[in-house]
Amino acid sequence: MLAAIGKKDVEVFKKIRVGIISTGDEIISQDEKLDSAKIYDVNSFTLYTSCYKEYALPKMYGIVKDDFEALKDALFKALQENDIVLISGGSSVGTYDNTLKAIESLKDSKVLVDGVSIKPGKPTIIAKVGTRAVFGLPGHPVSCLFIFNFFVKRLIDIILHQQDTSRKILAKMKTSIATSSGRTEFVFVKLHFGDEILAEPLYGKSGSINLLNNASGYIRVDATKTGIKAGDIVEVILI
């Protein structure tokens, strides 16, 4: 098309570079032996793939233990090489604290959000260091991937001057769901295709890989609602 209109030179956007850091004493790589107190690193790979799908250039910076100085050094290095840095936290309170302290310790840093009133993903940090964006993501795989889709993907769309690229579909709720968290809640669902499209709510802990594996997408339940009734038409954001 460009050749047909005689356009030889065009202005393009550079691909966004995203650094990925996984933290937590309990997190190990797949080539280490798994024991009862450890879990394999999942978030680095789901975040890497998610970035790749958004045409970004992801780079892994490995696993950092619950050590403030080590995390600060890893974050500083990642910020020198990337436009966005994602820090996936472990399950401990100390990991969250270290992430917050590491961000605040850097020059020209500003924490914009320290916790969000949504479920899943309450322990989320959004900050900037100079012109770079930093996200402290929850450690649980379901929460981590959701927050990427909800916040990080949207930032990438904004930087690239494009509309929300989320894929959405309307479906009818197969069963009722009740919520009572007092905050906006996102519920994962599995779609069933037949004479009509049905959305079946899925339940499980935010660390459940099966929940991610079985989900077609998720729906939003605003904090002002107490649930959704069977038969209601809902918008499903596909994953």
Secondary structure as GFF3:
##gff-version 3
##sequence-region A 1 239
A	DSSP	beta_strand	17	23	.	.	.	ID=ss1
A	DSSP	beta_strand	27	28	.	.	.	ID=ss2
A	DSSP	beta_strand	39	40	.	.	.	ID=ss3
A	DSSP	alpha_helix	43	53	.	.	.	ID=ss4
A	DSSP	beta_strand	57	64	.	.	.	ID=ss5
A	DSSP	alpha_helix	68	81	.	.	.	ID=ss6
A	DSSP	beta_strand	84	88	.	.	.	ID=ss7
A	DSSP	alpha_helix	93	104	.	.	.	ID=ss8
A	DSSP	beta_strand	109	114	.	.	.	ID=ss9
A	DSSP	beta_strand	118	119	.	.	.	ID=ss10
A	DSSP	beta_strand	125	129	.	.	.	ID=ss11
A	DSSP	beta_strand	132	137	.	.	.	ID=ss12
A	DSSP	alpha_helix	141	147	.	.	.	ID=ss13
A	DSSP	pi_helix	148	152	.	.	.	ID=ss14
A	DSSP	alpha_helix	153	159	.	.	.	ID=ss15
A	DSSP	beta_strand	168	173	.	.	.	ID=ss16
A	DSSP	beta_strand	177	178	.	.	.	ID=ss17
A	DSSP	beta_strand	184	193	.	.	.	ID=ss18
A	DSSP	beta_strand	197	201	.	.	.	ID=ss19
A	DSSP	alpha_helix	209	214	.	.	.	ID=ss20
A	DSSP	beta_strand	217	221	.	.	.	ID=ss21
A	DSSP	beta_strand	227	228	.	.	.	ID=ss22
A	DSSP	beta_strand	233	238	.	.	.	ID=ss23
###
